[in-house]
């Protein structure tokens, strides 16, 4: 255990070494695999920020078969990283998730299309095949199409939805006119595959006015009734935001830390450095406190689903500032 100045002084006063202190165990479930999308948490772990807050944090990587809401519902995590659309949909379906912090201030989601298709605006989507991620990631897309009045059931007036795997193959293999990408990940996979930026047309959800919040921190509502849990989460959020700030200021070093925790060997140094730079743009300006206007915009987008909205009523109690208030005030 690393000894902090605070810990050393306290230990001298109490007459025992910091190593005698018991750290509070907690588990974080990520939304996806180990990559720079989650660099702030890995930095906080590697640099001892969690330990300085009295926490022993276990970070569980996600994957294509891992749904964070299911993990926390089964008791496998204390806190999860999840997109607000998926979390609110789960809440409406009976899992009482609550947002306690929002490190990501902006959305990185977009549709990436081949310029050769002739698509230049959303008005060109009807009659096209669009790749869409599912497992909770489809909600922003469905809301967007509903806002545009474009059916997702195919036909000349609608779009054909291709259930896209978590890769860019449908675009490379010309199975889809457009695919789902993130600014910090899949877009660059397309570039690395040999397609230049001037051969692509992109539609960022932020620019279309339908962006929804991503990568928030969510816990189960009843656990917030425990003051000790709130205190633990406040320390976790405070250390995490230190990690995010450090990562944004030290992009290459943060990427290297992420690679140290990647036991799959699937990530490359170049890709993670580039990803970290892009992710820093999404966390810029955030201290972890949820912007209520952004949350309400997300809700409005999800409610605007016509006859099949993502959620059917504005959520009550789906976010709280009790943790960030304790962390930063």
C-alpha positions as a Markdown table, in Angstrom:
| # | Residue | x | y | z |
|---|---|---|---|---|
| 1 | Unk | 0.0 | 0.0 | 0.0 |
| 2 | Unk | 1.4 | 3.4 | -0.9 |
| 3 | Unk | 1.8 | 5.8 | 2.0 |
| 4 | Unk | 0.4 | 9.3 | 1.5 |
| 5 | Unk | 1.4 | 12.3 | 3.5 |
| 6 | Unk | -2.1 | 12.4 | 5.1 |
| 7 | Unk | -1.8 | 8.7 | 5.9 |
| 8 | Unk | 1.6 | 9.1 | 7.5 |
| 9 | Unk | 0.5 | 12.0 | 9.7 |
| 10 | Unk | -2.7 | 10.2 | 10.8 |
| 11 | Unk | -0.7 | 7.1 | 11.5 |
| 12 | Unk | 1.8 | 8.9 | 13.7 |
| 13 | Unk | -1.1 | 10.4 | 15.6 |
| 14 | Unk | -2.8 | 7.1 | 16.2 |
| 15 | Unk | 0.3 | 5.1 | 16.8 |
| 16 | Unk | 0.1 | 2.5 | 14.0 |
| 17 | Unk | 1.3 | 2.2 | 10.4 |
| 18 | Unk | -1.0 | 2.9 | 7.4 |
| 19 | Unk | -0.6 | -0.7 | 6.4 |
| 20 | Unk | -2.8 | -1.6 | 9.4 |
| 21 | Unk | -5.7 | 0.3 | 7.9 |
| 22 | Unk | -8.3 | -1.8 | 6.1 |
| 23 | Unk | -9.2 | -0.5 | 2.7 |
| 24 | Unk | -12.8 | -0.6 | 1.6 |
| 25 | Unk | -13.3 | -3.1 | -1.1 |
| 26 | Unk | -15.5 | -2.2 | -4.1 |
| 27 | Unk | -16.0 | -3.3 | -7.7 |
| 28 | Unk | -16.4 | -1.3 | -10.9 |
| 29 | Unk | -18.0 | -2.9 | -13.9 |
| 30 | Unk | -17.0 | -1.3 | -17.2 |
| 31 | Unk | -19.2 | -1.1 | -20.3 |
| 32 | Unk | -16.6 | -2.5 | -22.6 |
| 33 | Unk | -13.2 | -4.1 | -22.9 |
| 34 | Unk | -10.0 | -2.6 | -21.4 |
| 35 | Unk | -9.2 | 0.5 | -23.5 |
| 36 | Unk | -8.6 | 4.2 | -23.1 |
| 37 | Unk | -12.4 | 4.8 | -23.0 |
| 38 | Unk | -11.9 | 3.9 | -19.3 |
| 39 | Unk | -8.4 | 5.4 | -18.8 |
| 40 | Unk | -9.4 | 7.5 | -15.8 |
| 41 | Unk | -10.2 | 4.5 | -13.7 |
| 42 | Unk | -7.1 | 2.6 | -14.6 |
| 43 | Unk | -5.0 | 5.7 | -14.0 |
| 44 | Unk | -6.6 | 6.2 | -10.6 |
| 45 | Unk | -5.8 | 2.5 | -9.8 |
| 46 | Unk | -2.2 | 2.6 | -11.1 |
| 47 | Unk | -1.3 | 5.9 | -9.6 |
| 48 | Unk | -2.7 | 5.1 | -6.1 |
| 49 | Unk | -5.5 | 7.6 | -6.2 |
| 50 | Unk | -8.0 | 5.0 | -5.1 |
| 51 | Unk | -5.7 | 3.8 | -2.3 |
| 52 | Unk | -5.2 | 7.3 | -1.1 |
| 53 | Unk | -9.0 | 7.5 | -0.7 |
| 54 | Unk | -9.0 | 4.3 | 1.4 |
| 55 | Unk | -10.3 | 2.1 | -1.4 |
| 56 | Unk | -9.4 | -1.3 | -2.8 |
| 57 | Unk | -11.0 | -1.1 | -6.3 |
| 58 | Unk | -11.4 | -4.1 | -8.6 |
| 59 | Unk | -12.1 | -3.1 | -12.2 |
| 60 | Unk | -14.0 | -5.7 | -14.2 |
| 61 | Unk | -13.7 | -5.3 | -18.0 |
| 62 | Unk | -16.8 | -5.7 | -20.1 |
| 63 | Unk | -17.3 | -7.3 | -23.5 |
| 64 | Unk | -19.9 | -8.2 | -26.1 |
| 65 | Unk | -21.6 | -10.7 | -23.8 |
| 66 | Unk | -21.6 | -8.5 | -20.7 |
| 67 | Unk | -24.4 | -6.2 | -19.8 |
| 68 | Unk | -23.4 | -4.0 | -16.9 |
| 69 | Unk | -27.0 | -3.6 | -15.6 |
| 70 | Unk | -27.3 | -7.4 | -15.4 |
| 71 | Unk | -24.0 | -7.6 | -13.5 |
| 72 | Unk | -25.0 | -5.0 | -10.9 |
| 73 | Unk | -28.4 | -6.6 | -10.6 |
| 74 | Unk | -26.7 | -9.9 | -9.8 |
| 75 | Unk | -24.5 | -8.4 | -7.1 |
| 76 | Unk | -21.3 | -8.5 | -9.3 |
| 77 | Unk | -20.5 | -4.8 | -9.0 |
| 78 | Unk | -21.0 | -1.9 | -6.7 |
| 79 | Unk | -21.0 | 0.7 | -9.5 |
| 80 | Unk | -21.2 | 0.4 | -13.3 |
| 81 | Unk | -20.3 | 2.4 | -16.3 |
| 82 | Unk | -23.3 | 2.7 | -18.6 |
| 83 | Unk | -24.9 | 4.9 | -21.2 |
| 84 | Unk | -28.0 | 6.8 | -19.9 |
| 85 | Unk | -30.4 | 5.4 | -22.5 |
| 86 | Unk | -29.6 | 1.8 | -21.5 |
| 87 | Unk | -29.7 | 2.7 | -17.8 |
| 88 | Unk | -33.0 | 4.5 | -18.0 |
| 89 | Unk | -34.6 | 1.7 | -20.1 |
| 90 | Unk | -33.4 | -0.8 | -17.4 |
| 91 | Unk | -34.8 | 1.5 | -14.7 |
| 92 | Unk | -38.2 | 1.6 | -16.4 |
| 93 | Unk | -38.1 | -2.2 | -16.7 |
| 94 | Unk | -37.7 | -2.5 | -12.9 |
| 95 | Unk | -34.0 | -2.2 | -12.2 |
| 96 | Unk | -33.6 | 0.9 | -10.0 |
| 97 | Unk | -30.4 | 2.4 | -11.4 |
| 98 | Unk | -29.4 | 5.9 | -10.3 |
| 99 | Unk | -26.7 | 8.1 | -11.9 |
| 100 | Unk | -24.3 | 9.3 | -9.3 |
| 101 | Unk | -21.7 | 11.0 | -11.5 |
| 102 | Unk | -21.1 | 11.8 | -15.2 |
| 103 | Unk | -17.4 | 12.0 | -16.2 |
| 104 | Unk | -18.3 | 12.2 | -20.0 |
| 105 | Unk | -19.8 | 15.6 | -20.8 |
| 106 | Unk | -20.3 | 14.8 | -24.5 |
| 107 | Unk | -21.2 | 12.0 | -26.8 |
| 108 | Unk | -18.8 | 10.3 | -29.1 |
| 109 | Unk | -21.4 | 8.3 | -31.0 |
| 110 | Unk | -21.9 | 8.8 | -34.8 |
| 111 | Unk | -22.9 | 7.1 | -38.0 |
| 112 | Unk | -20.0 | 6.7 | -40.5 |
| 113 | Unk | -21.0 | 6.3 | -44.2 |
| 114 | Unk | -19.2 | 5.6 | -47.4 |
| 115 | Unk | -19.2 | 8.7 | -49.6 |
| 116 | Unk | -19.6 | 6.5 | -52.6 |
| 117 | Unk | -23.2 | 5.7 | -51.5 |
| 118 | Unk | -24.2 | 9.3 | -52.2 |
| 119 | Unk | -25.4 | 9.9 | -48.7 |
| 120 | Unk | -24.8 | 13.5 | -47.7 |
| 121 | Unk | -27.5 | 14.2 | -45.1 |
| 122 | Unk | -30.0 | 12.3 | -43.0 |
| 123 | Unk | -32.6 | 12.9 | -45.7 |
| 124 | Unk | -30.7 | 10.3 | -47.7 |
| 125 | Unk | -31.1 | 7.5 | -45.1 |
| 126 | Unk | -34.5 | 6.1 | -46.4 |
| 127 | Unk | -33.9 | 3.0 | -48.5 |
| 128 | Unk | -30.5 | 2.4 | -47.0 |
| 129 | Unk | -29.0 | -0.2 | -44.8 |
| 130 | Unk | -27.6 | 1.1 | -41.5 |
| 131 | Unk | -25.4 | -0.8 | -39.1 |
| 132 | Unk | -26.6 | -0.5 | -35.5 |
| 133 | Unk | -25.2 | -1.9 | -32.2 |
| 134 | Unk | -27.7 | -3.5 | -29.9 |
| 135 | Unk | -27.5 | -4.7 | -26.3 |
| 136 | Unk | -28.7 | -1.3 | -25.1 |
| 137 | Unk | -26.6 | 0.7 | -27.6 |
| 138 | Unk | -29.4 | 0.9 | -30.1 |
| 139 | Unk | -31.6 | 3.3 | -28.1 |
| 140 | Unk | -30.0 | 6.6 | -29.3 |
| 141 | Unk | -30.2 | 5.4 | -32.9 |
| 142 | Unk | -33.9 | 4.4 | -32.6 |
| 143 | Unk | -34.8 | 7.7 | -31.0 |
| 144 | Unk | -32.9 | 9.6 | -33.7 |
| 145 | Unk | -34.8 | 7.8 | -36.5 |
| 146 | Unk | -38.1 | 8.4 | -34.8 |
| 147 | Unk | -37.3 | 12.1 | -34.5 |
| 148 | Unk | -36.6 | 12.1 | -38.3 |
| 149 | Unk | -39.8 | 10.2 | -38.9 |
| 150 | Unk | -37.9 | 7.3 | -40.6 |
| 151 | Unk | -39.2 | 3.8 | -39.9 |
| 152 | Unk | -36.7 | 1.2 | -38.9 |
| 153 | Unk | -38.6 | -1.7 | -40.6 |
| 154 | Unk | -37.1 | -1.3 | -44.1 |
| 155 | Unk | -38.8 | -0.3 | -47.3 |
| 156 | Unk | -38.2 | 2.6 | -49.6 |
| 157 | Unk | -39.4 | 5.1 | -46.9 |
| 158 | Unk | -37.5 | 3.4 | -44.0 |
| 159 | Unk | -34.1 | 2.1 | -43.2 |
| 160 | Unk | -33.0 | -1.5 | -43.0 |
| 161 | Unk | -31.3 | -2.1 | -39.7 |
| 162 | Unk | -28.3 | -4.4 | -39.7 |
| 163 | Unk | -27.5 | -5.8 | -36.3 |
| 164 | Unk | -23.9 | -4.7 | -36.3 |
| 165 | Unk | -21.3 | -6.7 | -34.4 |
| 166 | Unk | -18.8 | -4.6 | -32.4 |
| 167 | Unk | -16.5 | -4.2 | -35.4 |
| 168 | Unk | -16.5 | -2.2 | -38.7 |
| 169 | Unk | -16.8 | -5.2 | -41.1 |
| 170 | Unk | -20.2 | -4.3 | -42.5 |
| 171 | Unk | -18.8 | -1.1 | -44.0 |
| 172 | Unk | -15.6 | -2.7 | -45.2 |
| 173 | Unk | -17.5 | -5.5 | -46.8 |
| 174 | Unk | -20.1 | -3.1 | -48.3 |
| 175 | Unk | -22.9 | -4.9 | -46.3 |
| 176 | Unk | -24.1 | -1.5 | -45.0 |
| 177 | Unk | -24.2 | 2.0 | -46.3 |
| 178 | Unk | -23.4 | 3.4 | -42.8 |
| 179 | Unk | -22.3 | 1.9 | -39.5 |
| 180 | Unk | -22.3 | 2.9 | -35.9 |
| 181 | Unk | -18.9 | 4.2 | -34.8 |
| 182 | Unk | -17.4 | 6.1 | -31.8 |
| 183 | Unk | -15.2 | 9.1 | -32.4 |
| 184 | Unk | -12.5 | 7.5 | -30.4 |
| 185 | Unk | -12.6 | 3.9 | -31.6 |
| 186 | Unk | -14.4 | 2.4 | -34.6 |
| 187 | Unk | -14.0 | 5.5 | -36.8 |
| 188 | Unk | -10.2 | 5.1 | -36.6 |
| 189 | Unk | -10.6 | 1.3 | -37.3 |
| 190 | Unk | -12.1 | 2.3 | -40.6 |
| 191 | Unk | -9.2 | 4.6 | -41.3 |
| 192 | Unk | -6.7 | 2.0 | -40.4 |
| 193 | Unk | -8.4 | -0.4 | -42.8 |
| 194 | Unk | -7.3 | 1.8 | -45.6 |
| 195 | Unk | -10.4 | 4.1 | -46.2 |
| 196 | Unk | -9.4 | 7.7 | -46.1 |
| 197 | Unk | -11.4 | 10.4 | -44.3 |
| 198 | Unk | -12.4 | 12.1 | -47.6 |
| 199 | Unk | -14.0 | 8.8 | -48.6 |
| 200 | Unk | -16.3 | 9.0 | -45.6 |
| 201 | Unk | -19.3 | 11.0 | -44.4 |
| 202 | Unk | -20.0 | 11.2 | -40.7 |
| 203 | Unk | -23.0 | 12.2 | -38.7 |
| 204 | Unk | -22.2 | 13.0 | -35.1 |
| 205 | Unk | -25.2 | 12.6 | -32.7 |
| 206 | Unk | -24.1 | 15.8 | -31.0 |
| 207 | Unk | -24.4 | 17.7 | -34.3 |
| 208 | Unk | -27.8 | 16.2 | -35.0 |
| 209 | Unk | -29.2 | 17.4 | -31.7 |
| 210 | Unk | -30.0 | 13.9 | -30.5 |
| 211 | Unk | -26.9 | 13.1 | -28.4 |
| 212 | Unk | -27.6 | 11.2 | -25.2 |
| 213 | Unk | -25.2 | 10.9 | -22.3 |
| 214 | Unk | -22.7 | 8.2 | -22.3 |
| 215 | Unk | -20.4 | 6.5 | -19.7 |
| 216 | Unk | -22.0 | 7.7 | -16.6 |
| 217 | Unk | -21.6 | 6.0 | -13.2 |
| 218 | Unk | -24.7 | 4.1 | -11.9 |
| 219 | Unk | -25.6 | 2.3 | -8.7 |
| 220 | Unk | -28.6 | 0.6 | -7.3 |
| 221 | Unk | -31.0 | 3.1 | -5.6 |
| 222 | Unk | -31.4 | 1.3 | -2.3 |
| 223 | Unk | -27.7 | 1.4 | -1.6 |
| 224 | Unk | -27.8 | 5.1 | -1.5 |
| 225 | Unk | -29.8 | 4.9 | 1.7 |
| 226 | Unk | -26.5 | 3.7 | 3.4 |
| 227 | Unk | -24.4 | 6.8 | 4.5 |
| 228 | Unk | -21.2 | 4.6 | 4.4 |
| 229 | Unk | -21.9 | 3.6 | 0.8 |
| 230 | Unk | -22.5 | 7.2 | -0.2 |
| 231 | Unk | -19.2 | 8.1 | 1.5 |
| 232 | Unk | -17.4 | 5.2 | -0.3 |
| 233 | Unk | -18.8 | 6.3 | -3.7 |
| 234 | Unk | -17.8 | 9.9 | -3.0 |
| 235 | Unk | -14.2 | 8.8 | -2.4 |
| 236 | Unk | -14.4 | 6.7 | -5.6 |
| 237 | Unk | -15.7 | 9.5 | -7.7 |
| 238 | Unk | -13.2 | 12.0 | -6.4 |
| 239 | Unk | -10.3 | 9.6 | -7.1 |
| 240 | Unk | -11.7 | 8.7 | -10.5 |
| 241 | Unk | -11.9 | 12.3 | -11.6 |
| 242 | Unk | -8.3 | 12.8 | -10.5 |
| 243 | Unk | -7.6 | 9.9 | -12.8 |
| 244 | Unk | -9.4 | 11.5 | -15.7 |
| 245 | Unk | -7.7 | 14.9 | -15.2 |
| 246 | Unk | -4.3 | 13.2 | -15.1 |
| 247 | Unk | -5.1 | 11.1 | -18.2 |
| 248 | Unk | -6.1 | 14.2 | -20.2 |
| 249 | Unk | -2.9 | 15.9 | -19.2 |
| 250 | Unk | -0.7 | 12.9 | -19.9 |
| 251 | Unk | -2.3 | 11.2 | -22.9 |
| 252 | Unk | 0.6 | 8.9 | -23.9 |
| 253 | Unk | 1.3 | 7.9 | -20.4 |
| 254 | Unk | -2.4 | 7.2 | -19.7 |
| 255 | Unk | -2.5 | 5.0 | -22.8 |
| 256 | Unk | 0.5 | 3.0 | -21.6 |
| 257 | Unk | -1.2 | 2.4 | -18.3 |
| 258 | Unk | -4.3 | 1.1 | -20.0 |
| 259 | Unk | -2.2 | -1.3 | -22.1 |
| 260 | Unk | -0.6 | -2.6 | -18.9 |
| 261 | Unk | -4.1 | -3.7 | -17.8 |
| 262 | Unk | -5.1 | -5.2 | -21.1 |
| 263 | Unk | -4.4 | -9.0 | -20.8 |
| 264 | Unk | -5.9 | -9.8 | -24.2 |
| 265 | Unk | -3.0 | -8.3 | -26.2 |
| 266 | Unk | -5.7 | -7.0 | -28.7 |
| 267 | Unk | -4.9 | -3.3 | -28.2 |
| 268 | Unk | -2.1 | -1.4 | -29.9 |
| 269 | Unk | -0.1 | 1.5 | -28.6 |
| 270 | Unk | -0.9 | 3.8 | -31.5 |
| 271 | Unk | -4.6 | 3.1 | -31.3 |
| 272 | Unk | -4.8 | 3.7 | -27.5 |
| 273 | Unk | -2.9 | 6.9 | -27.7 |
| 274 | Unk | -5.2 | 8.2 | -30.4 |
| 275 | Unk | -8.2 | 7.0 | -28.4 |
| 276 | Unk | -7.1 | 8.7 | -25.3 |
| 277 | Unk | -6.7 | 12.0 | -27.1 |
| 278 | Unk | -10.3 | 11.7 | -28.5 |
| 279 | Unk | -11.8 | 10.6 | -25.1 |
| 280 | Unk | -10.1 | 13.6 | -23.5 |
| 281 | Unk | -12.3 | 15.8 | -25.7 |
| 282 | Unk | -15.4 | 14.1 | -24.3 |
| 283 | Unk | -14.5 | 14.5 | -20.6 |
| 284 | Unk | -13.1 | 18.0 | -21.0 |
| 285 | Unk | -14.8 | 20.4 | -18.6 |
| 286 | Unk | -16.4 | 17.7 | -16.5 |
| 287 | Unk | -15.7 | 17.4 | -12.8 |
| 288 | Unk | -18.0 | 14.4 | -12.6 |
| 289 | Unk | -21.1 | 16.4 | -11.7 |
| 290 | Unk | -24.1 | 15.5 | -13.9 |
| 291 | Unk | -25.4 | 18.5 | -15.9 |
| 292 | Unk | -29.2 | 18.3 | -15.4 |
| 293 | Unk | -30.0 | 20.0 | -18.7 |
| 294 | Unk | -28.0 | 17.3 | -20.5 |
| 295 | Unk | -29.9 | 14.6 | -18.6 |
| 296 | Unk | -33.2 | 16.2 | -19.4 |
| 297 | Unk | -32.2 | 16.5 | -23.1 |
| 298 | Unk | -31.4 | 12.8 | -23.0 |
| 299 | Unk | -34.8 | 12.0 | -21.6 |
| 300 | Unk | -36.6 | 14.2 | -24.1 |
| 301 | Unk | -34.7 | 12.4 | -26.9 |
| 302 | Unk | -35.7 | 9.0 | -25.5 |
| 303 | Unk | -39.3 | 10.0 | -25.1 |
| 304 | Unk | -39.5 | 11.2 | -28.6 |
| 305 | Unk | -39.8 | 7.7 | -30.0 |
| 306 | Unk | -43.2 | 8.1 | -31.6 |
| 307 | Unk | -45.3 | 4.9 | -31.2 |
| 308 | Unk | -42.3 | 3.0 | -29.8 |
| 309 | Unk | -40.3 | 5.3 | -27.5 |
| 310 | Unk | -37.2 | 4.0 | -25.6 |
| 311 | Unk | -38.9 | 5.1 | -22.3 |
| 312 | Unk | -42.6 | 5.9 | -21.9 |
| 313 | Unk | -42.5 | 8.4 | -19.1 |
| 314 | Unk | -40.0 | 10.9 | -17.6 |
| 315 | Unk | -38.0 | 9.0 | -14.9 |
| 316 | Unk | -38.2 | 10.0 | -11.3 |
| 317 | Unk | -35.2 | 9.7 | -9.0 |
| 318 | Unk | -32.9 | 8.5 | -11.8 |
| 319 | Unk | -30.1 | 10.7 | -10.8 |
| 320 | Unk | -28.7 | 12.3 | -7.6 |
| 321 | Unk | -26.0 | 14.8 | -6.7 |
| 322 | Unk | -25.6 | 13.4 | -3.2 |
| 323 | Unk | -22.4 | 11.6 | -4.1 |
| 324 | Unk | -20.7 | 14.4 | -6.1 |
| 325 | Unk | -21.8 | 16.9 | -3.4 |
| 326 | Unk | -20.1 | 14.8 | -0.8 |
| 327 | Unk | -17.0 | 14.4 | -3.1 |
| 328 | Unk | -16.4 | 18.0 | -4.0 |
| 329 | Unk | -18.2 | 20.2 | -1.5 |
